[in-house]
Amino acid sequence: FFFQAEDGIRDASTSRGLGDVYKRQEYRKLGRTDIEVSSICLGTMTWGEQNTEADAHEQLDYALANGVNFIDTAELYAVPTKANTQGSTEEYIGNWIKARNNRDKFILASKVAGRSGLNYMREDKELTRLSKEHIHYAIDKSLQRLQTDYIDLYQVHWPDRPFGAFSGKLEYRFSPVPEDTIEIETTLDALNDLVKAGKIRHIGLSNETPWGTMKYLELSKTHSLPRVVSIQNAYNLVNRAFEVGLSEITNHEDVGLLSYSPLGQGILTGKYLNGQMPQGSRMALFGDGPLAYRYKSDRTLKATEMYVEIAKKYDLDPAQMAIRFCDIQPFMTSTIIGATKMDQLKACIDSIHVDLTKEILGEIAKVHRELPHLSLIHI
């Protein structure tokens, strides 16, 4: 791959072919490692809530057969998280691994929960933290559920310190750091223990800021600790905050984005326009959901209308256009897609074949100039 200086868009014309099946995917280096992951990553957070174990196994089989070699999960899942479903997603994946005996055929990512008010993921109903004890406990539970000896990419799901990723605000709001905050160096040292033990291969971040990312990189260099290879943050047509600061880190430090919510929690499909509420959709099932405030504004709906019109004009599926837009960004390592139905999954995976011409990208740029970062500034 190379980047075009004039528009910053990745040229995918040199995508590598790994046999007939794998021509259906593109592959990119995970940070500075020798691991290559598919540009589409299979997200799993609905498994155990909206999807059964049979559904999960069908999705996994299809994705792997169509060149997707990257699977992302978390100890927290299924979502919305509940005491009786937490960990079920990892269990589904673990049963699939055992049944297929195919652990060497894909790259597996999971996450450890940051500081929270949740008391059902740790011993003795402790609230989750990023201390050494909690991280060691979490990895052992994940490995047990996943029925594997190692996880390729282990990510810090969110920081231990106060942070703004779930607040819906673009700007940083100063607040004193609580005295009991777990230091990043302590977290990084615990992750180093897991690398040395062979339980994880590489580490990543999620819902992190430029300062936090650079702090991890600084400590890894000065203390000879594992280096962050990726960051998993929200990114889509109506939430492009990653471009403000984190994209420069990607450029200089090779910490690529694993974008979640490329469809803005389904908003960008257009299915919620004009007051529609499709039966079985996440918003119909769970209301606004824990992060829907990011996309719940008149400006967001206006932008969505405009993006859907662009897709219609060029005879594109709005969802595929939105995913492909994420996929071609120069800071993108992999775009995490999720589906509750097989036709949705197939469409998401096939989005890599969508050709976003300069004309289409130009129209997308016009919408963004008119309504920049609109999902973050309305709160």
C-alpha positions, 0 to 999 in steps of 0.5 A: 500500500502507499498513501496519496499525498494529495488527498490522504487516501490509501491506494488499495490497488496493490492489495496482496492476494493469498490464493483465490479465497484471500483475494477477497481481503486486503492485509496490513501489518499490525503495528511494527510486528510481523503479523498481517491482519485483514482490513476487515475485522470480525467484531463479536459484541452481540454474541450472547445477547442478540446472537446465539452460539450457533449464529456466532459459529456460522459467522466465524466460519463464513468470515474465515472462509472469505479471508477475514483472519482477524477476530476481536472480542473482550471480557466485557462482552456481550453488550449491553453487558450484564452479569449473566451474559458477561464472558459469553462471547469469549465462550462461544469463540472458545467452543468454536476453536475447540470444535474446529481445531483451527487456532493457527488460522486467525489472529485473535484480539481481546480486551481487559476492562478498565476502571468501572463500577462493574462488580461481576468480572473480578473475584469478591465483587471487586470493581474492575481496575488496571492493576497487576492483580486484576489484569492477571486474573482477567487474562486467565479467565479469558484464556479459559473461556477462549480455550486457547493458550494465548491471545495475539492482541490484548487491549486495554479496553479503556483507561484507569484514569478519568477520560473523555471517550465515553463523554461524547465531547471532543475537547479535553476537560481538565479534572484532578486525577484521583490519588488511587489511579493505577499508573500506566507504568503499572499496567504496562508492567503487568502486560509485560508479565503476560508477554513474558509468560507467553499468554499474549503476543502484543498489546493494544489500546482502546478508547484512548487519547493522544496523551495516553497513547504517547505515554504508553509509547514513552514508557515502553521505550524508557523501561524496555516494556512492550510497545503498543501496536494498535488503538481501537477507537470509534471512527466513522463518517459522523465521528472523525475525531481520530483525525484530530490528533491520533492520526499523526501518532499513527503516521509517526509511530505506526500505531494503527487504528482498529476502528469500531462502530464504522456505521455509527451504531447503525445510523449510517445505514439510513435505517433510522431516518424519517423516524424509522425504528426497524424491529430487531434493531439495537435501538429498538431493543435497547433504546439509545444504548450506552454510546448512542448519544454520540450519534443522536442529534439533528446534525448527525441525522442531516449528515446521514441523509446527505451521505445516503443520498451520495450512496444512492446517486452512485448506486452504492449501499450506504453501509458499504460506502461508510465501511469502505470510507473507513477502510481506505484511510491511511491510518487504518489497520482494520475496520471492525464490523459486526452483524446480527444477520448473515446478509449483513455480515456478507455485505460488510465483508464485501465492502472491500470491493466498493470503489470510492472514486475521487468524485464520491470522496469529493462529495463526502468531503463537502458534507464533512466541511459543512458538518465537521465532527458533528457527533461530538460537538452537539453535547 
